């Protein structure tokens, strides 16, 4: 094969892989949200209250956080391609198991398995995407938007499938799509297990052991604080709009306005994907986290139309810092370790979702959304200080390494 033909074949393979990974991100968020919609119909089928049925999905979301750790480790030690195939096939079989469950025990086990396989995507898919795309900002941003679309469309598509084919059909059809995708992925994507020992074990910027320990501590705080903010604002957003906008707007209007605010986040991801290719990601990361803090404080005091503007800026900053943060992690983590590093990041981010939901209920009961938004602002302040500290350390280290290189030359 000539050099030109080889380049064309490699470019085609990269585009195919990115397409699979974007589809996988949408699938990941979609399958996790099938049960929360299906459960509404199960109330009538089994004559059980919503509160009793929804807890069946608890194990699914717990597994989604916990199993991201071994998923990232396995991918780095075994094969990212094979782990992604396992993601598609495992989700398909688990969702089919939920569809065919004869009782609640089997349904709970199937949902737990779904959470376990769904946990593969973020630590493995992100590491694979960064490797394939060479950390191109617009590629990561588009991938994030695909995940958002999967979550946004899940309720509507599931409700439609359930109304046409029954609640079991709402599981079976996505199950078939997952399995078919897994088979196609295995057939079209080359094995990468031979690359395990060849992946770069040194990052673009190298930390000393002491500096690495400090940065890791900051990284843990950043992941926990960022996860709390993301999950709290996402879950509470519809109720914030309902209570603080004023005018007694309808539920449909609340839903429409909430969706519009979320779309601002998706547009911000696309914009950030372009910006990180033109400007230093560290500076963008620092700036967008500062904007996030200011916007949350603004939201705590805003009402009426200005509340919507403040929330739109808040959501834009939240999603923007996700994209810029992923780029920064890629720069300071060697390829051979990325699966494990992203596993820790997403473990901390997803585990914090349970704390976020509990905090909303407790704080809202004590002081309404004034207290909820005040608490989120306090967490955002912690995130801001942690990110600025990380940025200062990283910039100082980079300057030092540049001086060493210039002196050697």
N, C-alpha and C positions, 0 to 999 in steps of 0.2 A: 504494500500500500504506500502511495506517495505521501510526502509530508503534508501536502494540501488536503488530500483526502482524509488523512488521519486527523487533522485539525477539525475538519468538518464533522467527522464521526464523533469526536470528543465533545464538540460543542452541542451536537444533537443529543448525546447521552446526558450532558449536564442539564439541558433544557427539560428532558424527559424526567430526570430525577427531581428537579425543582418542581415540576408539575405534580408529581406524585406526593412530594412533601407538602405542597400547598393544599392539595386535596386531603391529605392526611390530617392537617391541622383543622380543617373544617369538619372532617369526620370525627375527630377526637372530641371536640366541643359539642357536636350534634348528638352523638350516642349517649353522652353523659346526661343530656337533658331530655331524653325520651321518657324515662320513667316519671319525672316530675309533672309531665303533661298527661301521660297515660293514667296516672293515679287518680285523676279527677273522674275518669270514667269507671275506674274500679270501685269507687264508692257505691255506685248504683248496682254494679254486678254482684258484689259480695256483701252489700249492706253494712259495710264498716265505715267508720268516720275517717275523714281525711287525716287527722292527727295520728291515728293508729296506723294508717297505710304508708304515709310518707316516711316514717322511721325505717321502713324496710330498705330505703336507699342509703341509710347512714353508712353502712359498711362499704358501699361503693365509693363514696367520697373520701372516706378514711383511707381506703386502699389506694386511691388516686394520688394521695399525698405520700404515703409511706413507701410505696413500691417504686417511686421515681429514683430512690437511692440505689437499689440493686440493679435497676434498668440501666442507669448510666455506667455503673461499674462493669456490667456484662458487655455492654456495647464497646467499651474501650478495650476489654480483654478478649472479646470473641469476634463480633462482626456487627457493624451498624446496619448494614444491609439486611442481614438475617433478623436482627431485632426489629427492624421496621416491618419486615414480612410477618413476624410474629405478632406485631401490633395489629395489623389489618386482619389476619386470620383469627387471632385470639378474640378481638372485639366482635368479629362476625359470629364465632361459635358461642360466645357468651350472650350476645343479644338474642341469638336463636334459642339458647337455653332458657332465657327469660320468657320468650314467646311461648315455649312449649311447657313451661313449668306447671305441674299439676297441683301444687300447693304453695303456700307462702314460704315455707322453708327452702324449697328448691329455687323459688324466685329470689330470695335473699342471697343464696349461694351464687346464683348466676350474676346478680348485680355486683357482688363482691369480686367475682372473676372479671367482670367488665371493668371495674375500677383498677384492678391489677394490670390488665393489658393496656388500658387507656393511659396508664401512668408512663408507658414506654415513650410516648410521642415526644414530650417536651425535652427531656434530657438527651434523647437520641436524635430526634429529628432536627433540633436546633444545632447540635454539633455537626451533623451531616450536612445541613444547609450551609453553615458557615464555611465548612471545608470545600464544598462544591462551588459556592458563589464567591469564595475569597472575601467573605465578609462585606459584600456590596450592600450598602444601606437600603437601596430601593428594593432589592430582593427580599431582605428581612422584613421590610415594611409591608410589602405585598403579602408575605406569609402571615403576618399579624392580622391583616385585614381579612384574610381567608378564615382564620380562626374566629374572628368576630362575626363573620357572616354565618358560620356554622352554628354558633350560639344563637344568633338572632333569628335564624330560620327554623330552628329545631321545634319550637312550640307550634308554629303554624303548620308545618308539614306533618308533624306527628298528629296534630288534631285532625287534619284532613284525612290521613291514612286510617286513623282510628274510626272516623265516621264512615269511611267507605268499606273497610275490610275488618273492622273490629279491633280491639286493643292488641290482640296477638299479631294481627297484620301490621300494626304500627311498629312492631319489633322485627317481624320476619323480613320485610322488604329491605330495611337498612342492613340487616344481617347478611342477606344475599349480596348486596352491594359491597360490603366489607370483604367477604370471602373472595368474590370475583376480583376485587382490587388486589388482594394479597396474592392470588395466583398470577395475575398480570405482572405484579411487582417482581416476583421471583423469576418470571420468564424474561422480563425485559431489562432488569438491572443486574449488572455483573457482580459476582462475589467479590467482597473486599477483605476477606479474612487474611489474605496474604499481605495486606498493608499494615496489620497491627504493629509489627515491629519496626515499620518504616516511617510511622508518623512522627512528626517533629516533637521532640521531648523538651525543647527549649522555647520559651515564649519570645515575642518580639522584644519585650522589655523584661529584663531579669531582675527579680528582687533578691536581696540577701535573706538568709533564714529569719533574722530578727524582723526585717521589714515585711517579709511574707506573713509572719505571724500577726503583725499589727494590721496589715491589709485584710487578712482573713477575718479578724475580729470585726473590722469595719464592715466587711462584706456580709457577715451574719446579721449585723444590726440593720444594714441597708435592705437586705432581703426581707427580714421580718417586718420592718416599718413599711416598706413599699407594698408588701402583701396585705398588711392591715389596711392601708389607705385604699388600695385598689379594690379589695373585697368589700370594705365598709361602704365606700361611695357607690359602688356598683349595685349592691343589694338595697341600700337605703334610697337611691335616687328617685324611684317613682313616688315614694311616700314624702320625700322632701318637696318635690314639685307639687304634690297634692295639698300638703299642709301650708306651705309658705308662699305659693304663688298668689293665692287669694282669688276671689271672684266666684267661688263654688263651681269650678270647672268639672266637666264630666269625666268619668273613668276613661272613656275613649280619648279625650283630649290629653289626659295625663299620660296615657300610653304613647300617643303620638309625639308629645313634647319630649318625653323621656328618650324615645327612639332617636329623635333629632339630636339630642345632646350626645348620645352614644355615637352617632354618625360623625359628629365633630371630632371625636377621638380617633375614628378610623381615618379621617382626612388628615389629622395631625400626624398619624403614623406614616402616611405616604409622603407628607412634606418633610418629616424628619429623615426619612430614607434618602431623600435628595440632599438634604443639608449635610448629613454626615459624610457624604462623598466630596463635599466642597470645603468644609470647615473642620477643625480638630474635634473629634468626638468628645474628648474630655471637657472642653469648654462648653459644648452644646449640652452635655449631661449636667454640668454644673448650672447652666442657665435655666434649663427646663425644670430642674428640681426647685430652684428658687422661685420660678414662676408658679409652680404647683403650690408651694406654701402660700404665696401671696393670694392666689385665686381661692384657696380654701378659706383663708381668713375673710376675704371679700364675700364669699358665699355665706359665711356665718352671720353677716350683717345685712345682706341684700334681701330685698323683697320685690314682688311684682316682676316686671319684665327684666329688670337688672339682675334678678336672681338667675334667670335663664342664661343671661350672658355670662355671669360669674361661673355657673355650673358648666357651661360650654368650654370656657377657658380652663377650668379645673380638669375636665375630662380630657381635653386636648393635651394638657401637660402630663397627666397620668399616663396616657398611651404613648406620648412622645418620649417620656423617660424610660419606658420599657424598651423601645427600639434603640435609643442611644445607649442604654445600659448593656444591652446584649452585644453591641459593637465594642464597647469598652472591655467587657469580659473577654471577648475573643482576642483582643490585643494583648492582654496581660495573662493569658492562659495558653500553654502549649497545646497543640492539637491532640497529642496523646492523652491529655488529661481533661479535655473539654467535656466529655460525656459525664464524668464524675462531678466536675464543677457545676455544670448546669443541673445535675441531679440534686445537689445541695441547694442551689438557688430555688428550684421549683418545689422541692420538698418544703422549705421554709415558707415559700409564698403560698402554697396550697394548704398547708397545715394551718396557717393563720386564718383561713376562711371561717373555720368553726368558731374561733375566738371573735372574729368580726361580727358574725351573726348574733352571738350571745351578747356582745357589747352593745350592739344597736338596741336590743330589747331592754337591757338593764338601764342604759343611759337615757333612752327615750322615756322610760317610765319615771325616771327621777327628775328630768328637766327638759323633756322634749328635744327637738332638733337643735336648739341653742346649745345644749350640753353635748349632743352627739357631734356637731360640727366643731365645737370647741375642743373636744377630745381628739378629733381627727387632725385639727390644726396643731395640737401639741405633738402628735406623732409625726406630722409633717416637719415640724421644727427639728425633731431628733434626726429625721432623714436628711434634712438640709445640712445640719452640722456634720453628720457622718460623711455625706457625699463630698462636701467641701474639703473635709480633712483628707479624704482619699485622693481627691483631685490635686491638692497641694503636694501630698507625698509623691504621687505619680509624676507630676510635672518636675519636681525637684530631682527625682531619680533619673528621669529622661535627660534633663540638662547635664547631670553628672556624667551619664554614659556618653553623651555627645562630646563632652570635653575630653574624656578618655580616648575616644576614637580620633578626635582631631589631633591630640597630642601624639598618638601612635603614628599618625600619617606624617 
